Amino acid sequence: MTDTVPPPPVRELAPREHADLLRHLSAFFAEIAPGRRPKPDPVTAKTRATAPDPAGPLSG
């Protein structure tokens, strides 16, 4: 049987800490939201799609 470690005590956040946490979480979720992702650069995407294979053509 293994000994379990009790979780640390939970404390209330001060109003300033609460506001800071909400600000950070809002920024984080705004950054990862699917509709908010930056669109890929069309020039880079086209170049990447048409770039020659660095390994060269396969020899048969």
PyMOL Python script that loads the backbone (N, CA, C, O; Angstrom):
from pymol import cmd

cmd.read_pdbstr("""\
ATOM      1  N   MET A   1       0.839  -1.180   0.000  1.00  0.00           N
ATOM      2  CA  MET A   1       0.000   0.000   0.000  1.00  0.00           C
ATOM      3  C   MET A   1       0.891   1.252   0.000  1.00  0.00           C
ATOM      4  O   MET A   1       1.868   1.324   0.744  1.00  0.00           O
ATOM      5  N   THR A   2       0.548   2.219  -0.827  1.00  0.00           N
ATOM      6  CA  THR A   2       1.377   3.421  -0.918  1.00  0.00           C
ATOM      7  C   THR A   2       0.758   4.558  -0.127  1.00  0.00           C
ATOM      8  O   THR A   2      -0.463   4.669  -0.017  1.00  0.00           O
ATOM      9  N   ASP A   3       1.612   5.391   0.416  1.00  0.00           N
ATOM     10  CA  ASP A   3       1.131   6.574   1.130  1.00  0.00           C
ATOM     11  C   ASP A   3       0.779   7.646   0.110  1.00  0.00           C
ATOM     12  O   ASP A   3       1.500   7.854  -0.866  1.00  0.00           O
ATOM     13  N   THR A   4      -0.326   8.316   0.347  1.00  0.00           N
ATOM     14  CA  THR A   4      -0.713   9.401  -0.547  1.00  0.00           C
ATOM     15  C   THR A   4      -0.379  10.732   0.106  1.00  0.00           C
ATOM     16  O   THR A   4      -0.479  10.885   1.323  1.00  0.00           O
ATOM     17  N   VAL A   5       0.015  11.680  -0.709  1.00  0.00           N
ATOM     18  CA  VAL A   5       0.346  13.008  -0.223  1.00  0.00           C
ATOM     19  C   VAL A   5      -0.898  13.876  -0.376  1.00  0.00           C
ATOM     20  O   VAL A   5      -1.474  13.951  -1.462  1.00  0.00           O
ATOM     21  N   PRO A   6      -1.316  14.534   0.709  1.00  0.00           N
ATOM     22  CA  PRO A   6      -2.503  15.381   0.592  1.00  0.00           C
ATOM     23  C   PRO A   6      -2.205  16.595  -0.297  1.00  0.00           C
ATOM     24  O   PRO A   6      -1.074  17.082  -0.315  1.00  0.00           O
ATOM     25  N   PRO A   7      -3.195  17.081  -1.023  1.00  0.00           N
ATOM     26  CA  PRO A   7      -2.972  18.249  -1.877  1.00  0.00           C
ATOM     27  C   PRO A   7      -2.678  19.482  -1.016  1.00  0.00           C
ATOM     28  O   PRO A   7      -3.060  19.524   0.153  1.00  0.00           O
ATOM     29  N   PRO A   8      -2.008  20.473  -1.582  1.00  0.00           N
ATOM     30  CA  PRO A   8      -1.734  21.681  -0.811  1.00  0.00           C
ATOM     31  C   PRO A   8      -3.032  22.417  -0.508  1.00  0.00           C
ATOM     32  O   PRO A   8      -4.013  22.273  -1.238  1.00  0.00           O
ATOM     33  N   PRO A   9      -3.044  23.191   0.544  1.00  0.00           N
ATOM     34  CA  PRO A   9      -4.272  23.932   0.872  1.00  0.00           C
ATOM     35  C   PRO A   9      -4.592  24.959  -0.211  1.00  0.00           C
ATOM     36  O   PRO A   9      -3.691  25.526  -0.827  1.00  0.00           O
ATOM     37  N   VAL A  10      -5.867  25.187  -0.431  1.00  0.00           N
ATOM     38  CA  VAL A  10      -6.322  26.144  -1.442  1.00  0.00           C
ATOM     39  C   VAL A  10      -6.574  27.472  -0.749  1.00  0.00           C
ATOM     40  O   VAL A  10      -7.167  27.516   0.329  1.00  0.00           O
ATOM     41  N   ARG A  11      -6.125  28.547  -1.367  1.00  0.00           N
ATOM     42  CA  ARG A  11      -6.369  29.867  -0.786  1.00  0.00           C
ATOM     43  C   ARG A  11      -7.126  30.728  -1.783  1.00  0.00           C
ATOM     44  O   ARG A  11      -7.067  30.501  -2.992  1.00  0.00           O
ATOM     45  N   GLU A  12      -7.816  31.688  -1.276  1.00  0.00           N
ATOM     46  CA  GLU A  12      -8.552  32.625  -2.127  1.00  0.00           C
ATOM     47  C   GLU A  12      -7.564  33.571  -2.803  1.00  0.00           C
ATOM     48  O   GLU A  12      -6.550  33.952  -2.219  1.00  0.00           O
ATOM     49  N   LEU A  13      -7.876  33.942  -4.039  1.00  0.00           N
ATOM     50  CA  LEU A  13      -7.044  34.921  -4.722  1.00  0.00           C
ATOM     51  C   LEU A  13      -7.455  36.324  -4.296  1.00  0.00           C
ATOM     52  O   LEU A  13      -8.636  36.609  -4.097  1.00  0.00           O
ATOM     53  N   ALA A  14      -6.475  37.177  -4.163  1.00  0.00           N
ATOM     54  CA  ALA A  14      -6.763  38.587  -3.894  1.00  0.00           C
ATOM     55  C   ALA A  14      -7.385  39.181  -5.159  1.00  0.00           C
ATOM     56  O   ALA A  14      -7.161  38.660  -6.252  1.00  0.00           O
ATOM     57  N   PRO A  15      -8.153  40.249  -5.034  1.00  0.00           N
ATOM     58  CA  PRO A  15      -8.780  40.846  -6.228  1.00  0.00           C
ATOM     59  C   PRO A  15      -7.772  41.164  -7.336  1.00  0.00           C
ATOM     60  O   PRO A  15      -8.062  40.956  -8.515  1.00  0.00           O
ATOM     61  N   ARG A  16      -6.611  41.656  -6.972  1.00  0.00           N
ATOM     62  CA  ARG A  16      -5.588  41.982  -7.987  1.00  0.00           C
ATOM     63  C   ARG A  16      -5.091  40.707  -8.673  1.00  0.00           C
ATOM     64  O   ARG A  16      -4.929  40.689  -9.893  1.00  0.00           O
ATOM     65  N   GLU A  17      -4.849  39.642  -7.904  1.00  0.00           N
ATOM     66  CA  GLU A  17      -4.402  38.370  -8.484  1.00  0.00           C
ATOM     67  C   GLU A  17      -5.474  37.791  -9.396  1.00  0.00           C
ATOM     68  O   GLU A  17      -5.170  37.240 -10.455  1.00  0.00           O
ATOM     69  N   HIS A  18      -6.726  37.918  -8.980  1.00  0.00           N
ATOM     70  CA  HIS A  18      -7.841  37.407  -9.772  1.00  0.00           C
ATOM     71  C   HIS A  18      -7.914  38.133 -11.112  1.00  0.00           C
ATOM     72  O   HIS A  18      -8.085  37.504 -12.156  1.00  0.00           O
ATOM     73  N   ALA A  19      -7.785  39.458 -11.079  1.00  0.00           N
ATOM     74  CA  ALA A  19      -7.836  40.249 -12.311  1.00  0.00           C
ATOM     75  C   ALA A  19      -6.665  39.893 -13.226  1.00  0.00           C
ATOM     76  O   ALA A  19      -6.844  39.778 -14.439  1.00  0.00           O
ATOM     77  N   ASP A  20      -5.468  39.716 -12.659  1.00  0.00           N
ATOM     78  CA  ASP A  20      -4.304  39.349 -13.465  1.00  0.00           C
ATOM     79  C   ASP A  20      -4.498  37.977 -14.112  1.00  0.00           C
ATOM     80  O   ASP A  20      -4.182  37.785 -15.286  1.00  0.00           O
ATOM     81  N   LEU A  21      -5.017  37.030 -13.338  1.00  0.00           N
ATOM     82  CA  LEU A  21      -5.249  35.688 -13.867  1.00  0.00           C
ATOM     83  C   LEU A  21      -6.265  35.725 -15.008  1.00  0.00           C
ATOM     84  O   LEU A  21      -6.061  35.086 -16.041  1.00  0.00           O
ATOM     85  N   LEU A  22      -7.346  36.462 -14.831  1.00  0.00           N
ATOM     86  CA  LEU A  22      -8.349  36.565 -15.895  1.00  0.00           C
ATOM     87  C   LEU A  22      -7.759  37.206 -17.149  1.00  0.00           C
ATOM     88  O   LEU A  22      -8.059  36.773 -18.262  1.00  0.00           O
ATOM     89  N   ARG A  23      -6.938  38.216 -16.984  1.00  0.00           N
ATOM     90  CA  ARG A  23      -6.322  38.886 -18.125  1.00  0.00           C
ATOM     91  C   ARG A  23      -5.408  37.920 -18.886  1.00  0.00           C
ATOM     92  O   ARG A  23      -5.438  37.865 -20.116  1.00  0.00           O
ATOM     93  N   HIS A  24      -4.604  37.166 -18.151  1.00  0.00           N
ATOM     94  CA  HIS A  24      -3.704  36.210 -18.801  1.00  0.00           C
ATOM     95  C   HIS A  24      -4.474  35.089 -19.497  1.00  0.00           C
ATOM     96  O   HIS A  24      -4.137  34.700 -20.615  1.00  0.00           O
ATOM     97  N   LEU A  25      -5.498  34.578 -18.840  1.00  0.00           N
ATOM     98  CA  LEU A  25      -6.290  33.510 -19.459  1.00  0.00           C
ATOM     99  C   LEU A  25      -7.025  34.009 -20.696  1.00  0.00           C
ATOM    100  O   LEU A  25      -7.101  33.299 -21.699  1.00  0.00           O
ATOM    101  N   SER A  26      -7.563  35.217 -20.635  1.00  0.00           N
ATOM    102  CA  SER A  26      -8.261  35.776 -21.792  1.00  0.00           C
ATOM    103  C   SER A  26      -7.316  35.925 -22.971  1.00  0.00           C
ATOM    104  O   SER A  26      -7.673  35.600 -24.103  1.00  0.00           O
ATOM    105  N   ALA A  27      -6.105  36.419 -22.706  1.00  0.00           N
ATOM    106  CA  ALA A  27      -5.122  36.579 -23.781  1.00  0.00           C
ATOM    107  C   ALA A  27      -4.730  35.221 -24.349  1.00  0.00           C
ATOM    108  O   ALA A  27      -4.596  35.070 -25.564  1.00  0.00           O
ATOM    109  N   PHE A  28      -4.547  34.234 -23.477  1.00  0.00           N
ATOM    110  CA  PHE A  28      -4.165  32.899 -23.926  1.00  0.00           C
ATOM    111  C   PHE A  28      -5.238  32.290 -24.822  1.00  0.00           C
ATOM    112  O   PHE A  28      -4.932  31.795 -25.908  1.00  0.00           O
ATOM    113  N   PHE A  29      -6.486  32.322 -24.377  1.00  0.00           N
ATOM    114  CA  PHE A  29      -7.549  31.704 -25.173  1.00  0.00           C
ATOM    115  C   PHE A  29      -7.839  32.485 -26.442  1.00  0.00           C
ATOM    116  O   PHE A  29      -8.246  31.895 -27.443  1.00  0.00           O
ATOM    117  N   ALA A  30      -7.640  33.793 -26.428  1.00  0.00           N
ATOM    118  CA  ALA A  30      -7.811  34.566 -27.657  1.00  0.00           C
ATOM    119  C   ALA A  30      -6.745  34.183 -28.668  1.00  0.00           C
ATOM    120  O   ALA A  30      -6.997  34.181 -29.873  1.00  0.00           O
ATOM    121  N   GLU A  31      -5.552  33.858 -28.178  1.00  0.00           N
ATOM    122  CA  GLU A  31      -4.453  33.489 -29.071  1.00  0.00           C
ATOM    123  C   GLU A  31      -4.661  32.116 -29.700  1.00  0.00           C
ATOM    124  O   GLU A  31      -4.289  31.904 -30.854  1.00  0.00           O
ATOM    125  N   ILE A  32      -5.251  31.181 -28.955  1.00  0.00           N
ATOM    126  CA  ILE A  32      -5.391  29.824 -29.487  1.00  0.00           C
ATOM    127  C   ILE A  32      -6.762  29.550 -30.096  1.00  0.00           C
ATOM    128  O   ILE A  32      -7.009  28.450 -30.589  1.00  0.00           O
ATOM    129  N   ALA A  33      -7.650  30.534 -30.068  1.00  0.00           N
ATOM    130  CA  ALA A  33      -8.993  30.326 -30.617  1.00  0.00           C
ATOM    131  C   ALA A  33      -8.903  30.048 -32.113  1.00  0.00           C
ATOM    132  O   ALA A  33      -8.154  30.731 -32.812  1.00  0.00           O
ATOM    133  N   PRO A  34      -9.650  29.055 -32.630  1.00  0.00           N
ATOM    134  CA  PRO A  34      -9.540  28.688 -34.043  1.00  0.00           C
ATOM    135  C   PRO A  34      -9.828  29.831 -35.008  1.00  0.00           C
ATOM    136  O   PRO A  34      -9.153  29.941 -36.031  1.00  0.00           O
ATOM    137  N   GLY A  35     -10.793  30.674 -34.722  1.00  0.00           N
ATOM    138  CA  GLY A  35     -11.140  31.758 -35.627  1.00  0.00           C
ATOM    139  C   GLY A  35     -10.164  32.908 -35.594  1.00  0.00           C
ATOM    140  O   GLY A  35     -10.224  33.789 -36.452  1.00  0.00           O
ATOM    141  N   ARG A  36      -9.269  32.923 -34.631  1.00  0.00           N
ATOM    142  CA  ARG A  36      -8.361  34.042 -34.456  1.00  0.00           C
ATOM    143  C   ARG A  36      -6.947  33.758 -34.947  1.00  0.00           C
ATOM    144  O   ARG A  36      -6.084  34.629 -34.845  1.00  0.00           O
ATOM    145  N   ARG A  37      -6.688  32.581 -35.469  1.00  0.00           N
ATOM    146  CA  ARG A  37      -5.338  32.261 -35.912  1.00  0.00           C
ATOM    147  C   ARG A  37      -4.986  33.098 -37.131  1.00  0.00           C
ATOM    148  O   ARG A  37      -5.833  33.335 -37.991  1.00  0.00           O
ATOM    149  N   PRO A  38      -3.740  33.547 -37.207  1.00  0.00           N
ATOM    150  CA  PRO A  38      -3.358  34.317 -38.395  1.00  0.00           C
ATOM    151  C   PRO A  38      -3.369  33.432 -39.633  1.00  0.00           C
ATOM    152  O   PRO A  38      -2.996  32.260 -39.589  1.00  0.00           O
ATOM    153  N   LYS A  39      -3.801  34.017 -40.723  1.00  0.00           N
ATOM    154  CA  LYS A  39      -3.861  33.255 -41.971  1.00  0.00           C
ATOM    155  C   LYS A  39      -2.447  33.104 -42.519  1.00  0.00           C
ATOM    156  O   LYS A  39      -1.633  34.015 -42.371  1.00  0.00           O
ATOM    157  N   PRO A  40      -2.139  31.970 -43.149  1.00  0.00           N
ATOM    158  CA  PRO A  40      -0.798  31.795 -43.701  1.00  0.00           C
ATOM    159  C   PRO A  40      -0.542  32.779 -44.841  1.00  0.00           C
ATOM    160  O   PRO A  40      -1.455  33.153 -45.576  1.00  0.00           O
ATOM    161  N   ASP A  41       0.693  33.178 -44.968  1.00  0.00           N
ATOM    162  CA  ASP A  41       1.085  34.090 -46.031  1.00  0.00           C
ATOM    163  C   ASP A  41       0.937  33.364 -47.371  1.00  0.00           C
ATOM    164  O   ASP A  41       1.557  32.318 -47.563  1.00  0.00           O
ATOM    165  N   PRO A  42       0.133  33.889 -48.304  1.00  0.00           N
ATOM    166  CA  PRO A  42      -0.089  33.170 -49.568  1.00  0.00           C
ATOM    167  C   PRO A  42       1.194  33.007 -50.388  1.00  0.00           C
ATOM    168  O   PRO A  42       1.343  32.004 -51.085  1.00  0.00           O
ATOM    169  N   VAL A  43       2.114  33.958 -50.322  1.00  0.00           N
ATOM    170  CA  VAL A  43       3.365  33.838 -51.087  1.00  0.00           C
ATOM    171  C   VAL A  43       4.195  32.692 -50.544  1.00  0.00           C
ATOM    172  O   VAL A  43       4.700  31.870 -51.309  1.00  0.00           O
ATOM    173  N   THR A  44       4.340  32.633 -49.226  1.00  0.00           N
ATOM    174  CA  THR A  44       5.124  31.559 -48.609  1.00  0.00           C
ATOM    175  C   THR A  44       4.474  30.208 -48.857  1.00  0.00           C
ATOM    176  O   THR A  44       5.163  29.234 -49.160  1.00  0.00           O
ATOM    177  N   ALA A  45       3.162  30.142 -48.731  1.00  0.00           N
ATOM    178  CA  ALA A  45       2.455  28.869 -48.937  1.00  0.00           C
ATOM    179  C   ALA A  45       2.627  28.400 -50.378  1.00  0.00           C
ATOM    180  O   ALA A  45       2.842  27.212 -50.618  1.00  0.00           O
ATOM    181  N   LYS A  46       2.535  29.318 -51.339  1.00  0.00           N
ATOM    182  CA  LYS A  46       2.678  28.941 -52.746  1.00  0.00           C
ATOM    183  C   LYS A  46       4.110  28.486 -53.021  1.00  0.00           C
ATOM    184  O   LYS A  46       4.325  27.494 -53.717  1.00  0.00           O
ATOM    185  N   THR A  47       5.084  29.206 -52.478  1.00  0.00           N
ATOM    186  CA  THR A  47       6.493  28.829 -52.682  1.00  0.00           C
ATOM    187  C   THR A  47       6.759  27.465 -52.086  1.00  0.00           C
ATOM    188  O   THR A  47       7.430  26.632 -52.697  1.00  0.00           O
ATOM    189  N   ARG A  48       6.240  27.236 -50.904  1.00  0.00           N
ATOM    190  CA  ARG A  48       6.451  25.950 -50.242  1.00  0.00           C
ATOM    191  C   ARG A  48       5.800  24.824 -51.048  1.00  0.00           C
ATOM    192  O   ARG A  48       6.354  23.729 -51.137  1.00  0.00           O
ATOM    193  N   ALA A  49       4.641  25.084 -51.630  1.00  0.00           N
ATOM    194  CA  ALA A  49       3.920  24.038 -52.361  1.00  0.00           C
ATOM    195  C   ALA A  49       4.611  23.714 -53.689  1.00  0.00           C
ATOM    196  O   ALA A  49       4.536  22.579 -54.158  1.00  0.00           O
ATOM    197  N   THR A  50       5.277  24.688 -54.294  1.00  0.00           N
ATOM    198  CA  THR A  50       5.867  24.461 -55.608  1.00  0.00           C
ATOM    199  C   THR A  50       7.384  24.288 -55.556  1.00  0.00           C
ATOM    200  O   THR A  50       8.016  24.126 -56.600  1.00  0.00           O
ATOM    201  N   ALA A  51       7.973  24.319 -54.379  1.00  0.00           N
ATOM    202  CA  ALA A  51       9.433  24.194 -54.259  1.00  0.00           C
ATOM    203  C   ALA A  51       9.852  22.785 -54.670  1.00  0.00           C
ATOM    204  O   ALA A  51       9.145  21.816 -54.393  1.00  0.00           O
ATOM    205  N   PRO A  52      11.001  22.675 -55.331  1.00  0.00           N
ATOM    206  CA  PRO A  52      11.475  21.338 -55.716  1.00  0.00           C
ATOM    207  C   PRO A  52      11.870  20.521 -54.481  1.00  0.00           C
ATOM    208  O   PRO A  52      12.257  21.076 -53.452  1.00  0.00           O
ATOM    209  N   ASP A  53      11.768  19.234 -54.599  1.00  0.00           N
ATOM    210  CA  ASP A  53      12.123  18.342 -53.503  1.00  0.00           C
ATOM    211  C   ASP A  53      13.632  18.407 -53.290  1.00  0.00           C
ATOM    212  O   ASP A  53      14.384  18.176 -54.237  1.00  0.00           O
ATOM    213  N   PRO A  54      14.104  18.713 -52.076  1.00  0.00           N
ATOM    214  CA  PRO A  54      15.548  18.818 -51.857  1.00  0.00           C
ATOM    215  C   PRO A  54      16.274  17.489 -52.063  1.00  0.00           C
ATOM    216  O   PRO A  54      17.478  17.492 -52.318  1.00  0.00           O
ATOM    217  N   ALA A  55      15.581  16.357 -51.960  1.00  0.00           N
ATOM    218  CA  ALA A  55      16.215  15.055 -52.157  1.00  0.00           C
ATOM    219  C   ALA A  55      16.417  14.753 -53.644  1.00  0.00           C
ATOM    220  O   ALA A  55      17.153  13.834 -54.006  1.00  0.00           O
ATOM    221  N   GLY A  56      15.773  15.519 -54.479  1.00  0.00           N
ATOM    222  CA  GLY A  56      15.912  15.299 -55.919  1.00  0.00           C
ATOM    223  C   GLY A  56      14.929  14.255 -56.416  1.00  0.00           C
ATOM    224  O   GLY A  56      14.261  13.598 -55.617  1.00  0.00           O
ATOM    225  N   PRO A  57      14.836  14.098 -57.726  1.00  0.00           N
ATOM    226  CA  PRO A  57      13.907  13.105 -58.277  1.00  0.00           C
ATOM    227  C   PRO A  57      14.367  11.690 -57.924  1.00  0.00           C
ATOM    228  O   PRO A  57      15.559  11.411 -57.797  1.00  0.00           O
ATOM    229  N   LEU A  58      13.411  10.839 -57.775  1.00  0.00           N
ATOM    230  CA  LEU A  58      13.735   9.436 -57.477  1.00  0.00           C
ATOM    231  C   LEU A  58      14.274   8.760 -58.730  1.00  0.00           C
ATOM    232  O   LEU A  58      13.730   8.914 -59.824  1.00  0.00           O
ATOM    233  N   SER A  59      15.329   8.027 -58.551  1.00  0.00           N
ATOM    234  CA  SER A  59      15.887   7.316 -59.715  1.00  0.00           C
ATOM    235  C   SER A  59      15.335   5.897 -59.746  1.00  0.00           C
ATOM    236  O   SER A  59      15.207   5.255 -58.703  1.00  0.00           O
ATOM    237  N   GLY A  60      15.020   5.426 -60.895  1.00  0.00           N
ATOM    238  CA  GLY A  60      14.385   4.125 -60.991  1.00  0.00           C
ATOM    239  C   GLY A  60      15.259   3.145 -61.511  1.00  0.00           C
ATOM    240  O   GLY A  60      14.870   1.986 -61.655  1.00  0.00           O
TER     241      GLY A  60
END
""", "prot")
cmd.dss("prot")
cmd.show_as("cartoon", "prot")
cmd.util.cbc("prot")
cmd.orient("prot")
